[in-house]
Amino acid sequence: MPKPVTQIGAKAFANGKNVKTIAIHTTALTAKNIDDQAFAGIKEGTVIRVPKEKLAEYKKLFAEKGLDKKVKVKAIKTKKK
C-alpha cells in the first residue's frame, strides 16, 4: 500500500487466499482510520510489512482490528547502499 493511503475499510484483506505479503508504507494509520475487523480473514502464513518506526504500534493496532495472532507483522526491509 502506498504512502497516500489514509484509511483501511472493514475486512479489506478478507478472502485473499493467495496473498502472501502485504506491504504498508504509510505511517499515518490510527485506530480512527482503520475499521473494526479490517484485518480479519487474513490467512495464516501471510506477512504484513510496515515501517520500522511503526512496528510495535502497528502490531498492537492491527491485533485490535482483527488480525489473527498467527499472522506476522515485520519491518519493511531497507535496501543497503
Buried (B, 14 or more C-beta within 10 A) or exposed (E): EEEEEEBBEBBBBBEEEEBEEBEBEBEEBEEEBBBEBBBBBBBEEBBBBBBEEBBEBBBEBBBEBBBBEEBEBEEBEEEEE
